[in-house]
């Protein structure tokens, strides 16, 4: 009985021990299950954070470090993301210099800070937790601080649901496309709650981006999953770069190009028909899509390479306009819409219905055109409000001037020798004549005979002039010193006459017009009125006093009036034109006997480029192709088809040997006639003076002869009287003697 109770007690004790052990085992199992679940949750959360860090670090290290700039800008908006930022910085700090900021500098929206020019931020990492923070970040993305053509990585942590990732990425990408930010990727991280709820257990991070142009759409930011980052694998599609070229193919989407005729850079087909009557007529569509000219060939080649459809916007009036602030015609930066009516950042092709607008710069600044081309010279003022492409062509701005006034016949005789030679010759002649005069009037006979010779001191003056003109001497002076002086003067004048004759022949075979002033200040000082065919006012930004004197003429006025005035020799006007325009117009004007001539010095040099909005994404592909065009020589080849320097010369001028005719010697004949006239006048004066003096001398001679005859008669009468008286005395006949006396006395 005792044994049975003992066994029963032991069995009860054993049963209680088993029950206690079972309970302990159950509790231990429950604790292990709870620990396992907790570990799984922690491991899942840690795994997704590591995936975000790994994907971001790989993008930064493999793509951000390949650029020249090594400055990474991290925009951090969430305080809870501190550990995430720390881990990313730990992995990239040895390769990139990092600037972490919460609130970037604030810049004015309606103007640019002229005193401070910060470095544009090219490499950017944006960390946000929700859309509100992203909108706050986007509000600070101004083109004064950020380079919209740079690389942007948006890391959105703490998303609500993985099913909404595509929609969230689409909102972010569309917002950035509105700013023309194309090189952007979006990484979205999951929150811990959805993993605990078991909504999704994929251990990967998806990379979202967009392509603005596709086969079935144009200018749309449709989000796509471009790559996937998995744990232990990295990015699955290694051939997919996070920042692929997105604008190398526009898939025949339209691009609006604002332009107007600028010879010979942009020439519409209608203009070609006006210039050349034989040019075939074209349809309206062909006239819109087909252009001629240097930059038209550039635009056509860009269209073929980038595969876009050209949509021309004809500007009326045809002018570049003036870049400026938003309250003026050109508005604020390109990403800011008009103040009057909000406009979409990038309208589609169907929404571009406006064909003509009053200002070309306003079209670009108010996002009515994708780009503009047509002799756009790069200037600091324009680059302050718009963006320019690579400067692909250099053009010279010159002054078209009329020919100088023709030389008169007497001026032709003076022109072969320069002024210093004429001065030296006249001074030598004046000195020689002065010495001869002094020796003749005040010199001693010894000095006069020593210098001028013994036998011809009075003939020295005409002899000196005769030797100068090439005449000979009837008798050489006696005296060695006088002969030495004669030989020196003869040799010098011989050289001068030979040089004068040769220079005269060459001069008569060249242009016989006065030289036009070489530069614009000299032209203004000479009284020339400057005109501009186009509004090239940017040339005179540094010279406002010159710009105020320049008058702007229309194309019709230039073709009808200005060109004719430029053909008149001596006209006082000049026109500012590109050198290419002058040669192109001369190719057609020479057919009608007209020619545009240019001044010797250029006015300025213009670097031509394509202009777009400041934040346009088109500059990247455009610059890459334009650099290839320039490096390969295509630009110079295209320009040579419209710009040829041989059209600057007069095609009607004979450049071979020319024979001189009598008309070329009008000046010597005029001098000969003047000399003959002077000689004839002198001869007539001498005749008149000689006749007057001859009459007086004749009267004086007659009076003298009369007095001589009277004296002779008296003498004869006295002699006859004596003789008669002597005879009477001898014969005694006194009456006969008296009769003879009176008779002889009367005779």
LUMMAR-190495 format. One line per field, with one value per residue (C-alpha): residue number from 1; x, y, z. Coordinates in nm, 2 decimals. Layout:
<rs>
pos = NUM ... $
c1 = X ... $
c2 = Y ... $
c3 = Z ... $
</rs>
This chain:
<rs>
pos = 1 2 3 4 5 6 7 8 9 10 11 12 13 14 15 16 17 18 19 20 21 22 23 24 25 26 27 28 29 30 31 32 33 34 35 36 37 38 39 40 41 42 43 44 45 46 47 48 49 50 51 52 53 54 55 56 57 58 59 60 61 62 63 64 65 66 67 68 69 70 71 72 73 74 75 76 77 78 79 80 81 82 83 84 85 86 87 88 89 90 91 92 93 94 95 96 97 98 99 100 101 102 103 104 105 106 107 108 109 110 111 112 113 114 115 116 117 118 119 120 121 122 123 124 125 126 127 128 129 130 131 132 133 134 135 136 137 138 139 140 141 142 143 144 145 146 147 148 149 150 151 152 153 154 155 156 157 158 159 160 161 162 163 164 165 166 167 168 169 170 171 172 173 174 175 176 177 178 179 180 181 182 183 184 185 186 187 188 189 190 191 192 193 194 195 196 197 198 199 200 201 202 203 204 205 206 207 208 209 210 211 212 213 214 215 216 217 218 219 220 221 222 223 224 225 226 227 228 229 230 231 232 233 234 235 236 237 238 239 240 241 242 243 244 245 246 247 248 249 250 251 252 253 254 255 256 257 258 259 260 261 262 263 264 265 266 267 268 269 270 271 272 273 274 275 276 277 278 279 280 281 282 283 284 285 286 287 288 289 290 291 292 293 294 295 296 297 298 299 300 301 302 303 304 305 306 307 308 309 310 311 312 313 314 315 316 317 318 319 320 321 322 323 324 325 326 327 328 329 330 331 332 333 334 335 336 337 338 339 340 341 342 343 344 345 346 347 348 349 350 351 352 353 354 355 356 357 358 359 360 361 362 363 364 365 366 367 368 369 370 371 372 373 374 375 376 377 378 379 380 381 382 383 384 385 386 387 388 389 390 391 392 393 394 395 396 397 398 399 400 401 402 403 404 405 406 407 408 409 410 411 412 413 414 415 416 417 418 419 420 421 422 423 424 425 426 427 428 429 430 431 432 433 434 435 436 437 438 439 440 441 442 443 444 445 446 447 448 449 450 451 452 453 454 455 456 457 458 459 460 461 462 463 464 465 466 467 468 469 470 471 472 473 474 475 476 477 478 479 480 481 482 483 484 485 486 487 488 489 490 491 492 493 494 495 496 497 498 499 500 501 502 503 504 505 506 507 508 509 510 511 512 513 514 515 516 517 518 519 520 521 522 523 524 525 526 527 528 529 530 531 532 533 534 535 536 537 538 539 540 541 542 543 544 545 546 547 548 549 550 551 552 553 554 555 556 557 558 559 560 561 562 563 564 565 566 567 568 569 570 571 572 573 574 575 576 577 578 579 580 581 582 583 584 585 586 587 588 589 590 591 592 593 594 595 596 597 598 599 600 601 602 603 604 605 606 607 608 609 610 611 612 613 614 615 616 617 618 619 620 621 622 623 624 625 626 627 628 629 630 631 632 633 634 635 636 637 638 639 640 641 642 643 644 645 646 647 648 649 650 651 652 653 654 655 656 657 658 659 660 661 662 663 664 665 666 667 668 669 670 671 672 673 674 675 676 677 678 679 680 681 682 683 684 685 686 687 688 689 690 691 692 693 694 695 696 697 698 699 700 701 702 703 704 705 706 707 708 709 710 711 712 713 714 715 716 717 718 719 720 721 722 723 724 725 726 727 728 729 730 731 732 733 734 735 736 737 738 739 740 741 742 743 744 745 746 747 $
c1 = 0.00 0.29 0.47 0.17 0.14 0.51 0.48 0.18 0.36 0.66 0.44 0.26 0.60 0.72 0.40 0.43 0.79 0.69 0.42 0.66 0.92 0.65 0.54 0.90 0.96 0.65 0.76 1.10 0.96 0.73 1.03 1.24 0.95 0.91 1.29 1.29 1.01 1.18 1.51 1.34 1.18 1.51 1.69 1.44 1.46 1.84 1.85 1.64 1.84 2.16 2.01 1.94 2.28 2.45 2.25 2.32 2.69 2.74 2.57 2.79 3.12 3.08 2.92 2.97 3.35 3.39 3.32 3.57 3.39 3.43 3.21 2.90 2.61 2.38 2.05 1.92 1.56 1.49 1.65 1.57 1.78 2.10 2.24 2.16 2.35 2.64 2.68 2.66 2.92 3.15 3.15 3.20 3.41 3.74 3.64 3.42 3.43 3.09 2.89 2.58 2.33 1.98 1.88 2.07 2.14 1.83 1.85 1.60 1.35 1.33 1.69 2.04 2.31 2.57 2.82 2.85 2.88 2.87 2.98 2.69 2.61 2.67 2.66 2.36 2.20 1.86 1.73 1.36 1.10 0.78 0.64 0.61 0.98 1.05 0.84 1.04 1.36 1.24 1.15 1.52 1.64 1.72 1.94 2.16 2.28 2.22 2.33 2.03 2.24 2.42 2.35 2.06 1.98 1.66 1.65 1.30 1.29 0.99 0.74 0.39 0.35 0.55 0.25 0.26 0.63 0.57 0.31 0.54 0.83 0.62 0.53 0.89 1.01 0.74 0.83 1.20 1.12 0.93 1.28 1.44 1.64 1.69 1.98 1.79 1.72 1.48 1.54 1.25 1.29 1.01 0.91 0.93 0.55 0.47 0.74 0.61 0.26 0.39 0.28 0.60 0.91 1.12 1.48 1.55 1.55 1.42 1.57 1.32 1.39 1.22 1.28 1.12 1.09 0.98 0.83 0.47 0.50 0.68 0.79 0.64 0.80 0.67 0.84 1.00 1.19 1.53 1.72 1.69 1.95 1.95 2.14 2.45 2.41 2.40 2.23 2.09 2.12 2.48 2.44 2.19 2.36 2.17 2.22 2.18 2.17 1.81 1.82 2.02 1.70 1.38 1.18 1.06 0.91 0.87 1.10 0.99 1.27 1.23 1.42 1.40 1.59 1.95 2.16 2.34 2.29 1.91 1.75 1.39 1.30 1.08 1.38 1.58 1.31 1.32 1.70 1.72 1.43 1.51 1.48 1.19 0.87 0.81 0.51 0.42 0.53 0.87 0.92 0.86 1.09 1.36 1.60 1.90 2.21 2.51 2.32 2.03 2.26 2.37 2.00 1.92 2.21 2.11 1.76 1.89 2.12 1.88 1.58 1.34 1.08 1.15 0.87 0.96 0.83 0.87 0.94 0.77 0.92 1.24 1.47 1.66 1.50 1.67 1.72 1.62 1.43 1.09 0.89 1.04 1.01 1.24 1.11 1.29 1.48 1.35 1.20 0.98 0.66 0.51 0.37 0.05 -0.06 0.11 0.25 0.34 0.71 0.73 0.42 0.36 0.36 -0.01 -0.02 0.23 -0.02 0.14 0.34 0.43 0.53 0.65 0.99 1.23 1.39 1.05 0.96 1.26 1.23 0.86 0.90 0.73 1.02 1.27 1.56 1.65 1.91 2.01 2.33 2.30 2.62 2.71 2.72 2.74 2.41 2.23 2.40 2.27 1.91 1.94 2.17 2.40 2.54 2.90 3.02 3.05 3.13 3.32 3.19 3.34 3.13 3.25 3.15 3.02 3.13 3.10 3.40 3.60 3.56 3.75 4.08 4.09 4.34 4.58 4.55 4.66 4.99 5.05 4.95 5.24 5.48 5.42 5.41 5.76 5.91 5.72 5.83 6.19 6.18 6.01 6.24 6.55 6.42 6.34 6.68 6.86 6.66 6.71 7.09 7.10 6.90 7.12 7.44 7.30 7.17 7.40 7.69 8.04 8.16 8.41 8.15 7.90 8.16 8.27 7.92 7.74 8.03 8.22 8.02 7.66 7.56 7.24 7.12 7.15 6.79 6.61 6.88 6.79 6.42 6.50 6.71 6.43 6.18 6.42 6.53 6.89 7.15 7.30 7.63 7.77 7.90 8.27 8.42 8.46 8.24 7.96 7.97 7.97 7.66 7.50 7.58 7.43 7.11 7.09 7.14 6.88 6.62 6.68 6.60 6.29 6.16 6.21 6.04 5.76 5.70 5.69 5.47 5.24 5.19 5.11 4.88 4.69 4.63 4.48 4.17 4.17 3.97 4.04 4.10 3.80 3.87 3.97 3.77 3.44 3.58 3.76 3.45 3.25 3.51 3.49 3.11 2.99 2.64 2.64 2.35 2.26 2.08 1.99 1.99 2.35 2.33 2.52 2.83 2.81 2.72 3.06 3.04 2.70 2.80 2.86 2.54 2.33 2.45 2.37 2.04 1.85 1.71 1.47 1.55 1.34 1.52 1.85 1.78 1.61 1.79 2.10 2.26 2.22 2.38 2.67 2.76 2.80 3.17 3.22 2.88 2.90 2.74 2.85 2.65 2.73 2.71 2.86 3.13 2.94 2.64 2.86 3.01 2.67 2.50 2.78 2.74 2.40 2.46 2.76 2.51 2.36 2.69 2.68 2.93 2.95 3.29 3.42 3.64 3.99 3.94 3.67 3.44 3.42 3.41 3.09 3.09 2.77 2.57 2.23 2.03 1.78 1.62 1.87 1.76 1.71 1.82 1.89 2.23 2.40 2.33 2.36 2.70 2.83 2.73 2.84 3.19 3.21 3.10 3.37 3.64 3.57 3.57 3.20 3.12 3.39 3.28 2.92 3.02 3.23 2.92 2.78 3.08 3.37 3.61 3.66 3.32 3.48 3.67 3.52 3.47 3.46 3.80 4.07 4.37 4.61 4.83 4.66 4.76 4.75 4.53 4.51 4.23 4.47 4.70 4.45 4.66 4.97 4.76 4.59 4.92 5.03 4.73 4.78 5.14 5.04 4.78 5.03 5.28 5.03 4.91 5.27 5.33 5.03 5.13 5.47 5.33 5.11 5.38 5.63 5.40 5.34 5.70 5.78 5.55 5.71 6.06 5.96 5.83 6.14 6.35 6.15 6.20 6.57 6.60 6.42 6.66 6.95 6.82 6.77 7.13 7.25 7.05 7.20 7.54 7.48 7.33 7.62 7.86 7.66 7.65 8.02 8.07 7.83 7.97 8.31 8.20 8.02 8.32 8.51 8.25 8.07 7.72 7.56 7.19 7.26 7.43 7.13 6.90 7.09 7.12 6.75 6.69 6.94 6.81 6.46 6.56 $
c2 = 0.00 0.23 0.13 0.21 0.55 0.61 0.52 0.73 1.03 0.98 0.96 1.28 1.46 1.33 1.45 1.79 1.82 1.72 1.98 2.25 2.16 2.17 2.52 2.64 2.49 2.66 3.00 2.96 2.88 3.18 3.40 3.27 3.33 3.69 3.75 3.60 3.83 4.13 4.04 4.00 4.35 4.51 4.33 4.43 4.80 4.79 4.62 4.88 5.17 4.99 4.96 5.33 5.41 5.17 5.29 5.65 5.60 5.40 5.68 5.94 5.75 5.62 5.93 6.24 6.19 6.17 6.54 6.82 6.97 6.77 6.98 6.79 7.00 6.81 6.97 6.81 6.88 6.61 6.59 6.22 6.14 6.23 5.88 5.83 6.14 6.05 5.71 5.86 6.12 5.85 5.66 5.96 6.21 6.07 6.13 6.45 6.77 6.79 7.10 7.01 7.29 7.32 7.67 7.79 8.16 8.35 8.54 8.80 8.66 8.96 9.06 8.94 9.02 9.21 9.23 8.86 8.57 8.24 7.92 7.74 7.41 7.13 6.81 6.80 6.55 6.63 6.45 6.49 6.29 6.40 6.62 6.93 6.93 6.86 7.17 7.37 7.25 7.33 7.68 7.74 7.60 7.92 7.95 8.21 7.92 7.60 7.48 7.31 7.11 6.94 6.61 6.58 6.29 6.31 6.07 6.05 5.86 5.76 5.71 5.60 5.31 5.14 5.12 5.50 5.52 5.56 5.84 6.02 5.99 6.13 6.44 6.50 6.45 6.67 6.95 6.93 6.91 7.24 7.38 7.20 6.98 6.66 6.48 6.37 6.03 5.96 5.70 5.64 5.46 5.26 5.34 5.07 5.03 4.89 4.63 4.52 4.50 4.27 4.49 4.43 4.23 4.30 4.39 4.63 5.01 5.13 5.42 5.64 5.89 6.02 6.09 6.41 6.30 5.96 5.79 5.86 6.18 6.51 6.72 6.50 6.38 6.02 5.83 5.50 5.25 5.28 5.05 4.84 4.81 4.48 4.37 4.18 4.26 4.63 4.78 4.50 4.67 4.77 4.90 5.16 5.47 5.67 5.98 5.86 6.11 6.21 6.48 6.31 6.21 6.42 6.16 6.42 6.64 7.01 7.28 7.64 7.85 8.23 8.40 8.66 8.73 8.83 8.82 8.59 8.40 8.35 8.37 8.24 8.09 8.39 8.61 8.40 8.43 8.81 8.82 8.58 8.60 8.26 8.08 7.83 7.91 7.69 7.59 7.75 7.44 7.43 7.80 7.74 7.44 7.52 7.81 7.93 8.09 8.01 7.97 7.81 7.53 7.50 7.47 7.22 7.00 7.02 6.92 6.61 6.51 6.56 6.44 6.72 6.90 7.26 7.51 7.86 8.16 8.47 8.78 9.10 9.35 9.17 9.26 9.10 9.30 9.40 9.17 9.31 9.27 9.11 9.44 9.52 9.34 9.06 8.97 8.78 8.45 8.18 7.97 8.26 8.30 8.63 8.86 8.92 8.57 8.24 8.03 7.67 7.61 7.41 7.42 7.13 7.16 7.18 7.47 7.68 7.87 8.21 8.27 8.64 8.83 9.19 9.11 8.82 8.84 8.85 8.52 8.35 8.51 8.43 8.07 8.11 7.96 7.69 7.87 8.16 8.18 8.46 8.66 8.65 8.81 8.71 9.00 9.03 9.20 8.92 8.64 8.80 8.72 8.44 8.15 8.12 7.82 7.76 8.05 7.88 8.16 8.49 8.78 9.12 9.43 9.68 10.02 10.04 10.37 10.55 10.61 10.92 11.24 11.22 11.41 11.72 11.75 11.96 11.73 11.45 11.63 11.66 11.31 11.10 11.25 11.26 11.58 11.55 11.52 11.82 12.01 11.92 12.02 12.35 12.44 12.35 12.57 12.86 12.84 12.84 13.13 13.33 13.28 13.39 13.70 13.79 13.75 13.96 14.25 14.25 14.02 14.12 14.06 13.80 13.60 13.63 13.51 13.23 13.09 13.18 13.19 13.47 13.50 13.43 13.57 13.72 13.39 13.18 13.23 13.12 12.85 12.69 12.67 12.54 12.26 12.17 12.14 11.94 12.21 12.26 12.54 12.73 12.78 12.62 12.85 12.92 12.81 12.48 12.55 12.68 12.38 12.15 12.31 12.28 11.91 11.85 12.03 11.85 11.50 11.57 11.70 11.41 11.16 11.35 11.38 11.01 10.91 11.15 11.02 10.65 10.73 10.93 10.64 10.40 10.65 10.72 10.34 10.31 10.46 10.83 10.92 11.08 10.83 10.77 10.79 10.45 10.42 10.54 10.82 10.96 10.94 11.12 11.39 11.43 11.48 11.14 11.03 10.67 10.44 10.09 9.84 9.64 9.73 9.66 9.89 9.65 9.76 10.11 10.01 10.13 10.44 10.60 10.93 10.75 10.54 10.85 10.97 10.65 10.63 10.31 10.24 9.97 9.71 9.89 10.21 10.04 9.87 10.17 10.48 10.40 10.17 10.43 10.70 10.47 10.48 10.86 10.96 11.20 11.13 11.18 10.86 10.52 10.20 9.94 9.59 9.25 9.17 8.87 9.08 9.31 9.03 8.86 9.18 9.26 8.93 9.06 9.44 9.40 9.27 9.61 9.80 9.88 9.80 9.83 9.94 9.91 10.12 9.99 9.92 9.70 9.83 9.52 9.14 8.95 8.59 8.42 8.17 8.02 8.17 7.99 8.03 8.05 7.71 7.53 7.17 7.21 7.37 7.04 6.86 7.18 7.26 6.91 6.92 7.28 7.20 6.91 7.14 7.39 7.13 6.96 7.28 7.25 7.60 7.75 7.54 7.65 8.01 8.00 7.94 8.28 8.48 8.53 8.81 8.84 9.02 9.32 9.41 9.60 9.34 9.62 9.76 9.64 9.52 9.45 9.70 10.02 10.27 10.64 10.85 11.23 11.25 11.12 11.42 11.70 11.85 11.91 12.05 12.28 12.40 12.45 12.65 12.86 12.92 13.01 13.25 13.41 13.44 13.58 13.84 13.94 13.98 14.20 14.41 14.45 14.56 14.82 14.95 14.95 15.14 15.40 15.44 15.44 15.73 15.94 15.86 15.95 16.30 16.37 16.26 16.49 16.79 16.72 16.69 17.02 17.20 17.04 17.16 17.51 17.53 17.39 17.65 17.93 17.81 17.77 18.12 18.28 18.10 18.20 18.56 18.58 18.42 18.66 18.96 18.85 18.81 19.15 19.32 19.18 19.25 19.55 19.42 19.47 19.41 19.07 18.98 19.09 18.90 18.58 18.65 18.66 18.36 18.13 18.26 18.15 17.81 $
c3 = 0.00 0.10 -0.22 -0.43 -0.28 -0.33 -0.70 -0.73 -0.58 -0.80 -1.10 -1.00 -0.95 -1.28 -1.45 -1.29 -1.41 -1.75 -1.75 -1.62 -1.89 -2.16 -2.05 -2.04 -2.38 -2.52 -2.38 -2.52 -2.86 -2.85 -2.76 -3.05 -3.29 -3.17 -3.19 -3.54 -3.65 -3.50 -3.66 -4.00 -3.97 -3.87 -4.15 -4.41 -4.31 -4.30 -4.63 -4.82 -4.67 -4.78 -5.13 -5.15 -5.03 -5.27 -5.57 -5.49 -5.42 -5.74 -5.95 -5.78 -5.81 -6.16 -6.33 -6.13 -6.10 -6.48 -6.52 -6.49 -6.19 -5.87 -5.65 -5.53 -5.39 -5.15 -5.08 -4.75 -4.64 -4.38 -4.04 -4.01 -4.32 -4.13 -4.11 -4.48 -4.57 -4.34 -4.51 -4.86 -4.77 -4.62 -4.94 -5.18 -4.97 -5.11 -5.47 -5.46 -5.26 -5.10 -5.00 -4.78 -4.73 -4.60 -4.73 -5.04 -5.11 -5.22 -5.55 -5.69 -5.93 -6.15 -6.19 -6.19 -5.93 -6.13 -5.85 -5.76 -6.01 -5.81 -5.97 -6.12 -5.95 -6.20 -5.98 -5.76 -5.51 -5.37 -5.06 -4.97 -4.78 -4.96 -5.23 -5.01 -4.95 -5.31 -5.41 -5.16 -5.32 -5.67 -5.57 -5.51 -5.84 -6.01 -6.31 -6.12 -5.90 -6.08 -6.42 -6.57 -6.81 -6.52 -6.34 -6.09 -5.86 -5.66 -5.36 -5.21 -4.88 -4.68 -4.97 -4.86 -5.09 -5.36 -5.59 -5.61 -5.69 -6.07 -6.01 -5.77 -6.01 -6.29 -6.09 -6.00 -6.36 -6.51 -6.27 -6.36 -6.73 -6.69 -6.60 -6.90 -6.66 -6.87 -6.70 -6.39 -6.22 -5.93 -5.66 -5.43 -5.09 -4.90 -4.55 -4.28 -4.23 -4.57 -4.53 -4.19 -4.34 -4.61 -4.90 -5.09 -5.01 -5.32 -5.22 -5.50 -5.58 -5.91 -6.11 -6.28 -6.56 -6.88 -7.24 -7.36 -7.73 -7.85 -8.15 -8.04 -7.84 -7.83 -7.53 -7.26 -6.93 -6.92 -6.63 -6.71 -6.50 -6.66 -6.43 -6.11 -5.83 -5.65 -5.34 -5.43 -5.80 -5.83 -6.13 -6.34 -6.68 -6.70 -7.05 -6.93 -6.82 -6.56 -6.78 -7.14 -7.43 -7.46 -7.73 -8.00 -8.18 -8.18 -8.37 -8.62 -8.35 -8.45 -8.32 -8.36 -8.51 -8.51 -8.79 -9.07 -9.39 -9.34 -9.65 -9.71 -9.38 -9.40 -9.74 -9.78 -10.11 -10.19 -10.15 -10.38 -10.65 -10.61 -10.64 -10.93 -11.17 -11.31 -10.97 -10.99 -10.79 -10.48 -10.28 -9.95 -9.76 -9.94 -9.87 -9.50 -9.47 -9.72 -9.66 -9.84 -9.69 -9.47 -9.15 -9.33 -9.43 -9.07 -8.96 -9.24 -9.13 -8.77 -8.87 -9.05 -8.78 -8.49 -8.68 -8.60 -8.81 -8.88 -8.80 -8.91 -8.73 -8.95 -8.74 -8.84 -8.83 -8.91 -8.62 -8.34 -8.06 -7.74 -7.44 -7.11 -6.78 -6.76 -6.76 -7.10 -7.43 -7.34 -7.00 -6.72 -6.74 -6.97 -6.70 -6.57 -6.76 -6.88 -6.62 -6.81 -6.87 -6.75 -7.03 -7.03 -7.01 -7.32 -7.55 -7.78 -8.16 -8.18 -7.94 -8.14 -8.36 -8.36 -8.68 -8.65 -8.33 -8.30 -8.14 -8.19 -7.85 -7.69 -7.87 -7.71 -7.37 -7.35 -7.48 -7.81 -8.00 -7.92 -8.08 -8.32 -8.59 -8.82 -8.76 -8.38 -8.26 -7.91 -7.66 -7.29 -7.27 -7.47 -7.27 -6.96 -7.05 -7.31 -7.38 -7.68 -7.84 -7.95 -8.16 -8.50 -8.73 -8.73 -8.94 -9.00 -8.99 -9.24 -9.39 -9.74 -9.88 -10.22 -10.43 -10.35 -10.55 -10.88 -10.91 -11.13 -11.41 -11.21 -10.91 -11.13 -11.20 -10.83 -10.71 -10.85 -10.60 -10.23 -10.03 -9.88 -10.23 -10.35 -10.04 -10.09 -10.46 -10.40 -10.11 -10.32 -10.61 -10.38 -10.22 -10.55 -10.69 -10.36 -10.38 -10.74 -10.66 -10.37 -10.57 -10.86 -10.64 -10.34 -10.41 -10.50 -10.86 -10.73 -10.55 -10.84 -11.09 -10.86 -10.81 -11.14 -11.38 -11.56 -11.87 -11.78 -11.44 -11.58 -11.74 -11.42 -11.31 -11.63 -11.67 -11.34 -11.42 -11.77 -11.63 -11.39 -11.68 -11.89 -12.13 -12.24 -12.21 -12.50 -12.32 -12.01 -11.74 -11.71 -11.38 -11.21 -10.91 -11.12 -11.35 -11.04 -10.91 -11.26 -11.27 -10.92 -11.01 -11.35 -11.19 -10.92 -11.16 -11.40 -11.13 -11.02 -11.38 -11.44 -11.12 -11.19 -11.54 -11.42 -11.13 -11.35 -11.59 -11.31 -11.14 -11.46 -11.50 -11.15 -10.99 -11.02 -10.71 -10.38 -10.10 -9.87 -9.49 -9.36 -9.04 -8.88 -8.67 -8.97 -9.18 -8.92 -8.90 -9.28 -9.26 -9.36 -9.25 -9.11 -9.18 -9.07 -9.29 -8.97 -8.61 -8.53 -8.23 -8.01 -8.20 -8.04 -7.69 -7.58 -7.80 -7.74 -7.90 -8.23 -8.20 -8.17 -8.51 -8.69 -8.88 -8.94 -9.29 -9.40 -9.66 -9.92 -9.86 -9.88 -10.21 -10.38 -10.26 -10.05 -10.31 -10.58 -10.36 -10.29 -10.66 -10.67 -10.63 -10.34 -10.17 -9.80 -9.65 -9.53 -9.44 -9.17 -9.32 -9.27 -9.52 -9.64 -9.72 -9.93 -10.14 -10.18 -10.30 -10.53 -10.71 -10.82 -10.84 -11.08 -11.34 -11.34 -11.34 -10.96 -10.70 -10.32 -10.20 -9.84 -9.62 -9.55 -9.18 -9.03 -8.76 -8.54 -8.54 -8.47 -8.33 -8.45 -8.25 -8.20 -7.92 -7.70 -7.36 -7.07 -6.95 -7.28 -7.30 -7.67 -7.62 -7.54 -7.87 -8.07 -7.94 -8.00 -8.36 -8.42 -8.29 -8.54 -8.82 -8.74 -8.69 -9.01 -9.22 -9.32 -9.21 -9.43 -9.72 -9.68 -9.64 -9.95 -10.16 -10.07 -9.96 -10.21 -10.18 -10.55 -10.56 -10.38 -10.69 -10.98 -11.26 -11.53 -11.45 -11.70 -11.50 -11.79 -11.97 -12.06 -12.32 -12.23 -12.44 -12.49 -12.23 -11.97 -12.03 -11.97 -11.70 -11.92 -12.20 -11.96 -11.83 -12.20 -12.28 -11.97 -12.07 -12.42 -12.30 -12.07 -12.35 -12.59 -12.33 -12.26 -12.63 -12.68 -12.38 -12.52 -12.86 -12.70 -12.48 -12.77 -13.00 -12.74 -12.66 -13.04 -13.12 -12.85 -12.98 -13.34 -13.24 -13.04 -13.34 -13.58 -13.35 -13.33 -13.71 -13.75 -13.52 -13.70 -14.04 -13.91 -13.80 -14.13 -14.33 -14.13 -14.19 -14.56 -14.58 -14.42 -14.65 -14.96 -14.85 -14.81 -15.15 -15.32 -15.15 -15.26 -15.62 -15.62 -15.49 -15.77 -16.04 -15.90 -15.94 -15.59 -15.68 -15.83 -15.50 -15.30 -15.52 -15.46 -15.09 -15.04 -15.26 -15.07 -14.74 -14.82 -14.93 $
</rs>
